[in-house]
């Protein structure tokens, strides 16, 4: 359970870092701001897509007690 939260923490921290990095002057001079923002959005939506995929393919016989 701890590794799950550590993974989420690392993903969200990397996303926030990429959003702030996209505003730096070095990135702006190379016109890479849009790419950095898109990478941040992809990192942000990946855990949500994984969660939806896991829930969608879950066994129909499982209950909420199995989920938590």
mmCIF file of the N, C-alpha and C atoms, coordinates in Angstrom:
data_MODEL
# 
_entry.id   MODEL 
# 
loop_
_atom_site.group_PDB 
_atom_site.id 
_atom_site.type_symbol 
_atom_site.label_atom_id 
_atom_site.label_alt_id 
_atom_site.label_comp_id 
_atom_site.label_asym_id 
_atom_site.label_entity_id 
_atom_site.label_seq_id 
_atom_site.pdbx_PDB_ins_code 
_atom_site.Cartn_x 
_atom_site.Cartn_y 
_atom_site.Cartn_z 
_atom_site.occupancy 
_atom_site.B_iso_or_equiv 
_atom_site.pdbx_formal_charge 
_atom_site.auth_seq_id 
_atom_site.auth_comp_id 
_atom_site.auth_asym_id 
_atom_site.auth_atom_id 
_atom_site.pdbx_PDB_model_num 
ATOM 1   N N  . UNK A 1 1  ? 0.823   -1.189  0.000   1.00 0.00 ? 1  UNK A N  1 
ATOM 2   C CA . UNK A 1 1  ? 0.000   0.000   0.000   1.00 0.00 ? 1  UNK A CA 1 
ATOM 3   C C  . UNK A 1 1  ? 0.868   1.253   0.000   1.00 0.00 ? 1  UNK A C  1 
ATOM 4   N N  . UNK A 1 2  ? 1.989   1.199   0.708   1.00 0.00 ? 2  UNK A N  1 
ATOM 5   C CA . UNK A 1 2  ? 2.874   2.356   0.770   1.00 0.00 ? 2  UNK A CA 1 
ATOM 6   C C  . UNK A 1 2  ? 3.485   2.624   -0.602  1.00 0.00 ? 2  UNK A C  1 
ATOM 7   N N  . UNK A 1 3  ? 3.833   1.564   -1.321  1.00 0.00 ? 3  UNK A N  1 
ATOM 8   C CA . UNK A 1 3  ? 4.439   1.758   -2.643  1.00 0.00 ? 3  UNK A CA 1 
ATOM 9   C C  . UNK A 1 3  ? 3.457   2.411   -3.614  1.00 0.00 ? 3  UNK A C  1 
ATOM 10  N N  . UNK A 1 4  ? 2.160   2.141   -3.436  1.00 0.00 ? 4  UNK A N  1 
ATOM 11  C CA . UNK A 1 4  ? 1.140   2.774   -4.274  1.00 0.00 ? 4  UNK A CA 1 
ATOM 12  C C  . UNK A 1 4  ? 1.145   4.284   -4.073  1.00 0.00 ? 4  UNK A C  1 
ATOM 13  N N  . UNK A 1 5  ? 1.171   4.714   -2.809  1.00 0.00 ? 5  UNK A N  1 
ATOM 14  C CA . UNK A 1 5  ? 1.159   6.149   -2.535  1.00 0.00 ? 5  UNK A CA 1 
ATOM 15  C C  . UNK A 1 5  ? 2.475   6.811   -2.923  1.00 0.00 ? 5  UNK A C  1 
ATOM 16  N N  . UNK A 1 6  ? 3.570   6.098   -2.775  1.00 0.00 ? 6  UNK A N  1 
ATOM 17  C CA . UNK A 1 6  ? 4.863   6.649   -3.194  1.00 0.00 ? 6  UNK A CA 1 
ATOM 18  C C  . UNK A 1 6  ? 4.876   6.835   -4.708  1.00 0.00 ? 6  UNK A C  1 
ATOM 19  N N  . UNK A 1 7  ? 4.333   5.873   -5.436  1.00 0.00 ? 7  UNK A N  1 
ATOM 20  C CA . UNK A 1 7  ? 4.269   5.982   -6.891  1.00 0.00 ? 7  UNK A CA 1 
ATOM 21  C C  . UNK A 1 7  ? 3.405   7.160   -7.312  1.00 0.00 ? 7  UNK A C  1 
ATOM 22  N N  . UNK A 1 8  ? 2.237   7.302   -6.695  1.00 0.00 ? 8  UNK A N  1 
ATOM 23  C CA . UNK A 1 8  ? 1.376   8.443   -7.009  1.00 0.00 ? 8  UNK A CA 1 
ATOM 24  C C  . UNK A 1 8  ? 2.053   9.762   -6.672  1.00 0.00 ? 8  UNK A C  1 
ATOM 25  N N  . UNK A 1 9  ? 2.741   9.803   -5.544  1.00 0.00 ? 9  UNK A N  1 
ATOM 26  C CA . UNK A 1 9  ? 3.452   11.011  -5.139  1.00 0.00 ? 9  UNK A CA 1 
ATOM 27  C C  . UNK A 1 9  ? 4.521   11.381  -6.167  1.00 0.00 ? 9  UNK A C  1 
ATOM 28  N N  . UNK A 1 10 ? 5.270   10.389  -6.637  1.00 0.00 ? 10 UNK A N  1 
ATOM 29  C CA . UNK A 1 10 ? 6.302   10.656  -7.639  1.00 0.00 ? 10 UNK A CA 1 
ATOM 30  C C  . UNK A 1 10 ? 5.704   11.118  -8.964  1.00 0.00 ? 10 UNK A C  1 
ATOM 31  N N  . UNK A 1 11 ? 4.589   10.526  -9.364  1.00 0.00 ? 11 UNK A N  1 
ATOM 32  C CA . UNK A 1 11 ? 3.942   10.932  -10.612 1.00 0.00 ? 11 UNK A CA 1 
ATOM 33  C C  . UNK A 1 11 ? 3.450   12.367  -10.513 1.00 0.00 ? 11 UNK A C  1 
ATOM 34  N N  . UNK A 1 12 ? 2.779   12.706  -9.404  1.00 0.00 ? 12 UNK A N  1 
ATOM 35  C CA . UNK A 1 12 ? 2.257   14.064  -9.263  1.00 0.00 ? 12 UNK A CA 1 
ATOM 36  C C  . UNK A 1 12 ? 3.378   15.083  -9.120  1.00 0.00 ? 12 UNK A C  1 
ATOM 37  N N  . UNK A 1 13 ? 4.445   14.736  -8.429  1.00 0.00 ? 13 UNK A N  1 
ATOM 38  C CA . UNK A 1 13 ? 5.578   15.657  -8.308  1.00 0.00 ? 13 UNK A CA 1 
ATOM 39  C C  . UNK A 1 13 ? 6.257   15.888  -9.657  1.00 0.00 ? 13 UNK A C  1 
ATOM 40  N N  . UNK A 1 14 ? 6.408   14.837  -10.439 1.00 0.00 ? 14 UNK A N  1 
ATOM 41  C CA . UNK A 1 14 ? 6.999   14.989  -11.765 1.00 0.00 ? 14 UNK A CA 1 
ATOM 42  C C  . UNK A 1 14 ? 6.116   15.853  -12.653 1.00 0.00 ? 14 UNK A C  1 
ATOM 43  N N  . UNK A 1 15 ? 4.800   15.677  -12.544 1.00 0.00 ? 15 UNK A N  1 
ATOM 44  C CA . UNK A 1 15 ? 3.869   16.483  -13.322 1.00 0.00 ? 15 UNK A CA 1 
ATOM 45  C C  . UNK A 1 15 ? 3.984   17.954  -12.963 1.00 0.00 ? 15 UNK A C  1 
ATOM 46  N N  . UNK A 1 16 ? 3.989   18.252  -11.679 1.00 0.00 ? 16 UNK A N  1 
ATOM 47  C CA . UNK A 1 16 ? 4.106   19.645  -11.236 1.00 0.00 ? 16 UNK A CA 1 
ATOM 48  C C  . UNK A 1 16 ? 5.447   20.228  -11.674 1.00 0.00 ? 16 UNK A C  1 
ATOM 49  N N  . UNK A 1 17 ? 6.508   19.442  -11.572 1.00 0.00 ? 17 UNK A N  1 
ATOM 50  C CA . UNK A 1 17 ? 7.829   19.897  -12.000 1.00 0.00 ? 17 UNK A CA 1 
ATOM 51  C C  . UNK A 1 17 ? 7.842   20.220  -13.494 1.00 0.00 ? 17 UNK A C  1 
ATOM 52  N N  . UNK A 1 18 ? 7.204   19.381  -14.316 1.00 0.00 ? 18 UNK A N  1 
ATOM 53  C CA . UNK A 1 18 ? 7.174   19.639  -15.755 1.00 0.00 ? 18 UNK A CA 1 
ATOM 54  C C  . UNK A 1 18 ? 6.367   20.884  -16.087 1.00 0.00 ? 18 UNK A C  1 
ATOM 55  N N  . UNK A 1 19 ? 5.266   21.115  -15.357 1.00 0.00 ? 19 UNK A N  1 
ATOM 56  C CA . UNK A 1 19 ? 4.483   22.326  -15.596 1.00 0.00 ? 19 UNK A CA 1 
ATOM 57  C C  . UNK A 1 19 ? 5.303   23.572  -15.287 1.00 0.00 ? 19 UNK A C  1 
ATOM 58  N N  . UNK A 1 20 ? 6.045   23.563  -14.186 1.00 0.00 ? 20 UNK A N  1 
ATOM 59  C CA . UNK A 1 20 ? 6.867   24.720  -13.846 1.00 0.00 ? 20 UNK A CA 1 
ATOM 60  C C  . UNK A 1 20 ? 8.071   24.848  -14.778 1.00 0.00 ? 20 UNK A C  1 
ATOM 61  N N  . UNK A 1 21 ? 8.620   23.722  -15.197 1.00 0.00 ? 21 UNK A N  1 
ATOM 62  C CA . UNK A 1 21 ? 9.765   23.740  -16.095 1.00 0.00 ? 21 UNK A CA 1 
ATOM 63  C C  . UNK A 1 21 ? 9.385   24.272  -17.473 1.00 0.00 ? 21 UNK A C  1 
ATOM 64  N N  . UNK A 1 22 ? 8.136   24.087  -17.873 1.00 0.00 ? 22 UNK A N  1 
ATOM 65  C CA . UNK A 1 22 ? 7.715   24.558  -19.195 1.00 0.00 ? 22 UNK A CA 1 
ATOM 66  C C  . UNK A 1 22 ? 7.729   26.078  -19.286 1.00 0.00 ? 22 UNK A C  1 
ATOM 67  N N  . UNK A 1 23 ? 7.752   26.770  -18.162 1.00 0.00 ? 23 UNK A N  1 
ATOM 68  C CA . UNK A 1 23 ? 7.817   28.223  -18.174 1.00 0.00 ? 23 UNK A CA 1 
ATOM 69  C C  . UNK A 1 23 ? 9.218   28.789  -18.140 1.00 0.00 ? 23 UNK A C  1 
ATOM 70  N N  . UNK A 1 24 ? 10.238  27.944  -18.096 1.00 0.00 ? 24 UNK A N  1 
ATOM 71  C CA . UNK A 1 24 ? 11.612  28.445  -18.019 1.00 0.00 ? 24 UNK A CA 1 
ATOM 72  C C  . UNK A 1 24 ? 12.046  29.040  -19.361 1.00 0.00 ? 24 UNK A C  1 
ATOM 73  N N  . UNK A 1 25 ? 13.012  29.927  -19.309 1.00 0.00 ? 25 UNK A N  1 
ATOM 74  C CA . UNK A 1 25 ? 13.449  30.625  -20.523 1.00 0.00 ? 25 UNK A CA 1 
ATOM 75  C C  . UNK A 1 25 ? 14.139  29.686  -21.512 1.00 0.00 ? 25 UNK A C  1 
ATOM 76  N N  . UNK A 1 26 ? 14.854  28.691  -21.017 1.00 0.00 ? 26 UNK A N  1 
ATOM 77  C CA . UNK A 1 26 ? 15.547  27.752  -21.908 1.00 0.00 ? 26 UNK A CA 1 
ATOM 78  C C  . UNK A 1 26 ? 14.542  26.935  -22.725 1.00 0.00 ? 26 UNK A C  1 
ATOM 79  N N  . UNK A 1 27 ? 13.453  26.539  -22.085 1.00 0.00 ? 27 UNK A N  1 
ATOM 80  C CA . UNK A 1 27 ? 12.416  25.769  -22.782 1.00 0.00 ? 27 UNK A CA 1 
ATOM 81  C C  . UNK A 1 27 ? 11.664  26.674  -23.761 1.00 0.00 ? 27 UNK A C  1 
ATOM 82  N N  . UNK A 1 28 ? 11.408  27.927  -23.360 1.00 0.00 ? 28 UNK A N  1 
ATOM 83  C CA . UNK A 1 28 ? 10.675  28.849  -24.233 1.00 0.00 ? 28 UNK A CA 1 
ATOM 84  C C  . UNK A 1 28 ? 11.465  29.203  -25.484 1.00 0.00 ? 28 UNK A C  1 
ATOM 85  N N  . UNK A 1 29 ? 12.790  29.347  -25.368 1.00 0.00 ? 29 UNK A N  1 
ATOM 86  C CA . UNK A 1 29 ? 13.584  29.702  -26.545 1.00 0.00 ? 29 UNK A CA 1 
ATOM 87  C C  . UNK A 1 29 ? 13.622  28.574  -27.568 1.00 0.00 ? 29 UNK A C  1 
ATOM 88  N N  . UNK A 1 30 ? 13.479  27.356  -27.118 1.00 0.00 ? 30 UNK A N  1 
ATOM 89  C CA . UNK A 1 30 ? 13.463  26.217  -28.041 1.00 0.00 ? 30 UNK A CA 1 
ATOM 90  C C  . UNK A 1 30 ? 12.042  25.838  -28.458 1.00 0.00 ? 30 UNK A C  1 
ATOM 91  N N  . UNK A 1 31 ? 11.036  26.613  -28.012 1.00 0.00 ? 31 UNK A N  1 
ATOM 92  C CA . UNK A 1 31 ? 9.622   26.375  -28.340 1.00 0.00 ? 31 UNK A CA 1 
ATOM 93  C C  . UNK A 1 31 ? 9.164   24.976  -27.917 1.00 0.00 ? 31 UNK A C  1 
ATOM 94  N N  . UNK A 1 32 ? 9.539   24.562  -26.728 1.00 0.00 ? 32 UNK A N  1 
ATOM 95  C CA . UNK A 1 32 ? 9.163   23.243  -26.219 1.00 0.00 ? 32 UNK A CA 1 
ATOM 96  C C  . UNK A 1 32 ? 8.119   23.317  -25.112 1.00 0.00 ? 32 UNK A C  1 
ATOM 97  N N  . UNK A 1 33 ? 7.545   24.492  -24.875 1.00 0.00 ? 33 UNK A N  1 
ATOM 98  C CA . UNK A 1 33 ? 6.587   24.647  -23.781 1.00 0.00 ? 33 UNK A CA 1 
ATOM 99  C C  . UNK A 1 33 ? 5.371   23.746  -23.963 1.00 0.00 ? 33 UNK A C  1 
ATOM 100 N N  . UNK A 1 34 ? 4.841   23.691  -25.178 1.00 0.00 ? 34 UNK A N  1 
ATOM 101 C CA . UNK A 1 34 ? 3.660   22.871  -25.430 1.00 0.00 ? 34 UNK A CA 1 
ATOM 102 C C  . UNK A 1 34 ? 3.965   21.391  -25.200 1.00 0.00 ? 34 UNK A C  1 
ATOM 103 N N  . UNK A 1 35 ? 5.139   20.957  -25.608 1.00 0.00 ? 35 UNK A N  1 
ATOM 104 C CA . UNK A 1 35 ? 5.523   19.557  -25.407 1.00 0.00 ? 35 UNK A CA 1 
ATOM 105 C C  . UNK A 1 35 ? 5.638   19.239  -23.921 1.00 0.00 ? 35 UNK A C  1 
ATOM 106 N N  . UNK A 1 36 ? 6.224   20.150  -23.146 1.00 0.00 ? 36 UNK A N  1 
ATOM 107 C CA . UNK A 1 36 ? 6.370   19.925  -21.707 1.00 0.00 ? 36 UNK A CA 1 
ATOM 108 C C  . UNK A 1 36 ? 5.008   19.902  -21.019 1.00 0.00 ? 36 UNK A C  1 
ATOM 109 N N  . UNK A 1 37 ? 4.105   20.789  -21.431 1.00 0.00 ? 37 UNK A N  1 
ATOM 110 C CA . UNK A 1 37 ? 2.766   20.803  -20.839 1.00 0.00 ? 37 UNK A CA 1 
ATOM 111 C C  . UNK A 1 37 ? 2.027   19.513  -21.189 1.00 0.00 ? 37 UNK A C  1 
ATOM 112 N N  . UNK A 1 38 ? 2.156   19.053  -22.435 1.00 0.00 ? 38 UNK A N  1 
ATOM 113 C CA . UNK A 1 38 ? 1.502   17.801  -22.839 1.00 0.00 ? 38 UNK A CA 1 
ATOM 114 C C  . UNK A 1 38 ? 2.070   16.601  -22.078 1.00 0.00 ? 38 UNK A C  1 
ATOM 115 N N  . UNK A 1 39 ? 3.379   16.591  -21.838 1.00 0.00 ? 39 UNK A N  1 
ATOM 116 C CA . UNK A 1 39 ? 3.966   15.519  -21.029 1.00 0.00 ? 39 UNK A CA 1 
ATOM 117 C C  . UNK A 1 39 ? 3.410   15.543  -19.612 1.00 0.00 ? 39 UNK A C  1 
ATOM 118 N N  . UNK A 1 40 ? 3.254   16.732  -19.053 1.00 0.00 ? 40 UNK A N  1 
ATOM 119 C CA . UNK A 1 40 ? 2.676   16.851  -17.717 1.00 0.00 ? 40 UNK A CA 1 
ATOM 120 C C  . UNK A 1 40 ? 1.247   16.346  -17.666 1.00 0.00 ? 40 UNK A C  1 
ATOM 121 N N  . UNK A 1 41 ? 0.463   16.681  -18.688 1.00 0.00 ? 41 UNK A N  1 
ATOM 122 C CA . UNK A 1 41 ? -0.927  16.214  -18.733 1.00 0.00 ? 41 UNK A CA 1 
ATOM 123 C C  . UNK A 1 41 ? -0.971  14.694  -18.868 1.00 0.00 ? 41 UNK A C  1 
ATOM 124 N N  . UNK A 1 42 ? -0.099  14.133  -19.696 1.00 0.00 ? 42 UNK A N  1 
ATOM 125 C CA . UNK A 1 42 ? -0.059  12.672  -19.849 1.00 0.00 ? 42 UNK A CA 1 
ATOM 126 C C  . UNK A 1 42 ? 0.316   11.986  -18.545 1.00 0.00 ? 42 UNK A C  1 
ATOM 127 N N  . UNK A 1 43 ? 1.279   12.538  -17.828 1.00 0.00 ? 43 UNK A N  1 
ATOM 128 C CA . UNK A 1 43 ? 1.654   11.947  -16.541 1.00 0.00 ? 43 UNK A CA 1 
ATOM 129 C C  . UNK A 1 43 ? 0.526   12.057  -15.531 1.00 0.00 ? 43 UNK A C  1 
ATOM 130 N N  . UNK A 1 44 ? -0.254  13.116  -15.630 1.00 0.00 ? 44 UNK A N  1 
ATOM 131 C CA . UNK A 1 44 ? -1.353  13.311  -14.686 1.00 0.00 ? 44 UNK A CA 1 
ATOM 132 C C  . UNK A 1 44 ? -2.514  12.360  -14.968 1.00 0.00 ? 44 UNK A C  1 
ATOM 133 N N  . UNK A 1 45 ? -2.777  12.077  -16.241 1.00 0.00 ? 45 UNK A N  1 
ATOM 134 C CA . UNK A 1 45 ? -3.924  11.236  -16.576 1.00 0.00 ? 45 UNK A CA 1 
ATOM 135 C C  . UNK A 1 45 ? -3.608  9.740   -16.565 1.00 0.00 ? 45 UNK A C  1 
ATOM 136 N N  . UNK A 1 46 ? -2.354  9.361   -16.562 1.00 0.00 ? 46 UNK A N  1 
ATOM 137 C CA . UNK A 1 46 ? -2.003  7.936   -16.578 1.00 0.00 ? 46 UNK A CA 1 
ATOM 138 C C  . UNK A 1 46 ? -2.527  7.165   -15.369 1.00 0.00 ? 46 UNK A C  1 
ATOM 139 N N  . UNK A 1 47 ? -2.378  7.668   -14.129 1.00 0.00 ? 47 UNK A N  1 
ATOM 140 C CA . UNK A 1 47 ? -2.934  6.906   -13.002 1.00 0.00 ? 47 UNK A CA 1 
ATOM 141 C C  . UNK A 1 47 ? -4.456  6.792   -13.052 1.00 0.00 ? 47 UNK A C  1 
ATOM 142 N N  . UNK A 1 48 ? -5.122  7.829   -13.547 1.00 0.00 ? 48 UNK A N  1 
ATOM 143 C CA . UNK A 1 48 ? -6.580  7.765   -13.650 1.00 0.00 ? 48 UNK A CA 1 
ATOM 144 C C  . UNK A 1 48 ? -7.002  6.735   -14.691 1.00 0.00 ? 48 UNK A C  1 
ATOM 145 N N  . UNK A 1 49 ? -6.290  6.666   -15.808 1.00 0.00 ? 49 UNK A N  1 
ATOM 146 C CA . UNK A 1 49 ? -6.604  5.681   -16.839 1.00 0.00 ? 49 UNK A CA 1 
ATOM 147 C C  . UNK A 1 49 ? -6.362  4.264   -16.329 1.00 0.00 ? 49 UNK A C  1 
ATOM 148 N N  . UNK A 1 50 ? -5.299  4.087   -15.568 1.00 0.00 ? 50 UNK A N  1 
ATOM 149 C CA . UNK A 1 50 ? -5.025  2.775   -14.987 1.00 0.00 ? 50 UNK A CA 1 
ATOM 150 C C  . UNK A 1 50 ? -6.130  2.377   -14.009 1.00 0.00 ? 50 UNK A C  1 
ATOM 151 N N  . UNK A 1 51 ? -6.568  3.311   -13.181 1.00 0.00 ? 51 UNK A N  1 
ATOM 152 C CA . UNK A 1 51 ? -7.635  3.029   -12.222 1.00 0.00 ? 51 UNK A CA 1 
ATOM 153 C C  . UNK A 1 51 ? -8.931  2.654   -12.939 1.00 0.00 ? 51 UNK A C  1 
ATOM 154 N N  . UNK A 1 52 ? -9.288  3.402   -13.971 1.00 0.00 ? 52 UNK A N  1 
ATOM 155 C CA . UNK A 1 52 ? -10.517 3.111   -14.714 1.00 0.00 ? 52 UNK A CA 1 
ATOM 156 C C  . UNK A 1 52 ? -10.403 1.751   -15.400 1.00 0.00 ? 52 UNK A C  1 
ATOM 157 N N  . UNK A 1 53 ? -9.252  1.441   -15.962 1.00 0.00 ? 53 UNK A N  1 
ATOM 158 C CA . UNK A 1 53 ? -9.068  0.152   -16.616 1.00 0.00 ? 53 UNK A CA 1 
ATOM 159 C C  . UNK A 1 53 ? -9.148  -1.013  -15.654 1.00 0.00 ? 53 UNK A C  1 
ATOM 160 N N  . UNK A 1 54 ? -8.597  -0.840  -14.459 1.00 0.00 ? 54 UNK A N  1 
ATOM 161 C CA . UNK A 1 54 ? -8.644  -1.908  -13.457 1.00 0.00 ? 54 UNK A CA 1 
ATOM 162 C C  . UNK A 1 54 ? -10.066 -2.108  -12.967 1.00 0.00 ? 54 UNK A C  1 
ATOM 163 N N  . UNK A 1 55 ? -10.777 -1.025  -12.733 1.00 0.00 ? 55 UNK A N  1 
ATOM 164 C CA . UNK A 1 55 ? -12.154 -1.134  -12.247 1.00 0.00 ? 55 UNK A CA 1 
ATOM 165 C C  . UNK A 1 55 ? -13.052 -1.718  -13.338 1.00 0.00 ? 55 UNK A C  1 
ATOM 166 N N  . UNK A 1 56 ? -12.831 -1.351  -14.590 1.00 0.00 ? 56 UNK A N  1 
ATOM 167 C CA . UNK A 1 56 ? -13.678 -1.831  -15.683 1.00 0.00 ? 56 UNK A CA 1 
ATOM 168 C C  . UNK A 1 56 ? -13.491 -3.324  -15.935 1.00 0.00 ? 56 UNK A C  1 
ATOM 169 N N  . UNK A 1 57 ? -12.313 -3.853  -15.658 1.00 0.00 ? 57 UNK A N  1 
ATOM 170 C CA . UNK A 1 57 ? -12.067 -5.268  -15.928 1.00 0.00 ? 57 UNK A CA 1 
ATOM 171 C C  . UNK A 1 57 ? -12.113 -6.119  -14.663 1.00 0.00 ? 57 UNK A C  1 
ATOM 172 N N  . UNK A 1 58 ? -12.667 -5.560  -13.607 1.00 0.00 ? 58 UNK A N  1 
ATOM 173 C CA . UNK A 1 58 ? -12.747 -6.295  -12.348 1.00 0.00 ? 58 UNK A CA 1 
ATOM 174 C C  . UNK A 1 58 ? -13.780 -7.414  -12.453 1.00 0.00 ? 58 UNK A C  1 
ATOM 175 N N  . UNK A 1 59 ? -13.626 -8.406  -11.633 1.00 0.00 ? 59 UNK A N  1 
ATOM 176 C CA . UNK A 1 59 ? -14.542 -9.537  -11.624 1.00 0.00 ? 59 UNK A CA 1 
ATOM 177 C C  . UNK A 1 59 ? -15.934 -9.082  -11.197 1.00 0.00 ? 59 UNK A C  1 
ATOM 178 N N  . UNK A 1 60 ? -16.975 -9.572  -11.848 1.00 0.00 ? 60 UNK A N  1 
ATOM 179 C CA . UNK A 1 60 ? -18.335 -9.170  -11.459 1.00 0.00 ? 60 UNK A CA 1 
ATOM 180 C C  . UNK A 1 60 ? -18.753 -9.721  -10.094 1.00 0.00 ? 60 UNK A C  1 
ATOM 181 N N  . UNK A 1 61 ? -18.022 -10.687 -9.583  1.00 0.00 ? 61 UNK A N  1 
ATOM 182 C CA . UNK A 1 61 ? -18.380 -11.280 -8.296  1.00 0.00 ? 61 UNK A CA 1 
ATOM 183 C C  . UNK A 1 61 ? -17.688 -10.604 -7.124  1.00 0.00 ? 61 UNK A C  1 
ATOM 184 N N  . UNK A 1 62 ? -16.850 -9.615  -7.390  1.00 0.00 ? 62 UNK A N  1 
ATOM 185 C CA . UNK A 1 62 ? -16.165 -8.936  -6.295  1.00 0.00 ? 62 UNK A CA 1 
ATOM 186 C C  . UNK A 1 62 ? -17.081 -7.884  -5.680  1.00 0.00 ? 62 UNK A C  1 
ATOM 187 N N  . UNK A 1 63 ? -16.865 -7.615  -4.426  1.00 0.00 ? 63 UNK A N  1 
ATOM 188 C CA . UNK A 1 63 ? -17.672 -6.630  -3.707  1.00 0.00 ? 63 UNK A CA 1 
ATOM 189 C C  . UNK A 1 63 ? -16.797 -5.442  -3.335  1.00 0.00 ? 63 UNK A C  1 
ATOM 190 N N  . UNK A 1 64 ? -17.406 -4.466  -2.667  1.00 0.00 ? 64 UNK A N  1 
ATOM 191 C CA . UNK A 1 64 ? -16.622 -3.304  -2.245  1.00 0.00 ? 64 UNK A CA 1 
ATOM 192 C C  . UNK A 1 64 ? -15.592 -3.696  -1.198  1.00 0.00 ? 64 UNK A C  1 
ATOM 193 N N  . UNK A 1 65 ? -15.846 -4.753  -0.455  1.00 0.00 ? 65 UNK A N  1 
ATOM 194 C CA . UNK A 1 65 ? -14.857 -5.199  0.525   1.00 0.00 ? 65 UNK A CA 1 
ATOM 195 C C  . UNK A 1 65 ? -13.609 -5.735  -0.172  1.00 0.00 ? 65 UNK A C  1 
ATOM 196 N N  . UNK A 1 66 ? -13.782 -6.349  -1.335  1.00 0.00 ? 66 UNK A N  1 
ATOM 197 C CA . UNK A 1 66 ? -12.628 -6.807  -2.102  1.00 0.00 ? 66 UNK A CA 1 
ATOM 198 C C  . UNK A 1 66 ? -11.857 -5.636  -2.688  1.00 0.00 ? 66 UNK A C  1 
ATOM 199 N N  . UNK A 1 67 ? -12.560 -4.554  -2.976  1.00 0.00 ? 67 UNK A N  1 
ATOM 200 C CA . UNK A 1 67 ? -11.920 -3.393  -3.586  1.00 0.00 ? 67 UNK A CA 1 
ATOM 201 C C  . UNK A 1 67 ? -10.980 -2.708  -2.609  1.00 0.00 ? 67 UNK A C  1 
ATOM 202 N N  . UNK A 1 68 ? -11.425 -2.543  -1.379  1.00 0.00 ? 68 UNK A N  1 
ATOM 203 C CA . UNK A 1 68 ? -10.591 -1.878  -0.382  1.00 0.00 ? 68 UNK A CA 1 
ATOM 204 C C  . UNK A 1 68 ? -9.774  -2.921  0.339   1.00 0.00 ? 68 UNK A C  1 
# 
